[in-house]
């Protein structure tokens, strides 16, 4: 398989299904941001963190490939005339969303209650996690914009939303594991 095809040299790319769109199309921006998020998760996974978190991040990375494939599929060409789907890819389902919720619940049991917002930082690994969280939020904003114009399975939106929450809780858990200080944001009082 060649990496370069030269078909994108004029600023367009093909969606699954064959339709060509500009590389700045909201659909491309949506799944491109999911790809960026996946790379950040790989960087977090490469850090000195516990095996359970590494394994969970690997599972999430695989799910993000599914999310990317869903977002990269032309909805008009995703189904053939006989109703059969062109792409035989897995879907994001309720169990995937519940998995993230259970992981968060488990981590939260070991964390002190949150009484303030927390400033990102404290340790490089924690900072990577916060960056991933903000990239996830951007992916969510882009995907919801796309969804308004070209709807897709709404479980994808729920999964992305829950993933950003998971990454916040993971950042807190890593702060605890790495003995990093969580600095609370205390709003300044007006003069």
N, C-alpha and C positions, 0 to 999 in steps of 0.2 A: 504494500500500500504506500503510494507516494504521499508525502505530506503536502507538497505544493501542487495545486491544480491549475493555477493561473486564471481560474474563472472569476475570482474576486478582484481582479486588478482594476476594474472600473467602478469599484465601490458598492457592489451588490454581493449578496450571498444567498445560498439556497436553503430553504426550510425543508424539514422532512416532508415529503410529498412533492418536492420539486419546484415550488413557486419561488421566484427570486424576488428579494426585497432589498432596499438600501441597508447598508451596514449600520446606519444610525436609527433604524426602525425600532420602535418600542419593544417588539418581540425579541430582537437581537440584544438590545440593552438589558432586557429582563434575564434571559438565560446567560448572557455574558457576566452579569453580576452574580448569578448563582455559581458560575465557574470561578469567579474571583473569590467568592466565599469559600468554595471548596478548597482552593489553594491555601487560604488562611487556616482552615481547619487542619490541613496537612502540616502546616508549620507548627500549630499547637500540638498535634500528635507527635511531632518529632522532638518535643521538649521532654525534659525529665519529669514526667507525670506518671500517675498510677496506671497500671495495666487496664483496669476497668474503664477508665476514662479514654484511654487509647482505643480500646475495642469499641466503645460506644461511638467515638468520633469516626472510626472506620465504617461502622454501620451507617452513620449519618452521611458520610461522604458518598456511599453507594446510593442512598436515597436521593441525594442531591443530583446524581447523574440521571435518575428517573425524573426528577423535577425538571431538569434541563431539557430532557427529551420531550416531555409534555409541552413545555413552553416553546420548544423549537418546531413543533408540529403545526403545519398549516391546517387550521380547522376545516377549511373547505375541502381539503384533499385527504383528510385523515381517515375518512370512511369511503369505501367503494360503493358503487351503485347498489350492490346486493346487501348493503348494511354491514359488511365485514370491515373491521379496522385494518388499515394498511400496516400500521406498526403494531407488532405484538410485544408491547412493553408492559411491565408491571404498572400498577397504579399506586398512588398514595392513598392509603385507606385510614379508617379510624384507628386501627391498631398501631399504625405508625405514629399517629398523634398521641395516643395514649402512652406509648413507650416513652416519649419525651416527657410527658407529664409525670409518669412514675419515676423516671430518673431524677427529675427536679424534686419531687416529694422526698425521695430517698436522701438526696444531698441536703435539702432544707432541714431535715431532722437533726443533722449534725452541725448546723450553723446557728449562730446566735440570731435572734430576731432582728430584722432590719428596722431601724427607727428613723433613718435619714437616707437621703440619696448618698451615693458613694462616688468619690472622684475616681475615675479610671487610673490605674497605675499600682505601684507598690512592688512590682516585680515584672520583669520582661515577659514572662509567660502569661501573667495576668493581663498585661497590656495587650498582648496578641489576642487574647480572648475578647477583650473589649473592642478591639478593632474588628474582629470577626462579627461581633454582635452588631456593630454599627453598619457594616457591610450587609448583614442580613436584613436589617431594617430598611436599607436602601433597596435591596432586592424586593422586599415586601411592597414598598411604595411603587416601584416599577411594575411589579406583577399586578397590583390592584389597578393601576392605570390601564394596563393591557386588558385585564379582565372586564373593565367597563366597556371596552370596544369590541373585544373578541373573547367571549367567555370560554373558560375551560373548567375542568373539575375543581370545584371550590375547596376540596380537601387540600389542594396544593397551597392555597392561601393560608389555611389553618395551620398547615405544617410549617410554613415559613414563619408565621407569627409565633408559634410555639417554640420554634428553634431559637429565635432571638431571645426569648425568655430563658430557655435552657442555657444559652451561652452566658447570660448574666449570672445565673445561679452557679454555673461552672466556674466563672471568674471568681466568685466569692469562695467557692470550695477550694480552688487552687490557692487563693490568698491564705486560707486556713492551713492547707497542706504545706505550703512553702513558707509559712510563718511570716507572711507579708502584712504590713499594716494596711488596714482599710481606713482611709481618711474620709470622714463624714463631711458632706457639704452642709455647712450651716449658713443659711442666708444672712447677708449683712442687714442690719437694721437701718432704716432711713434716718437721715440726719434731722 
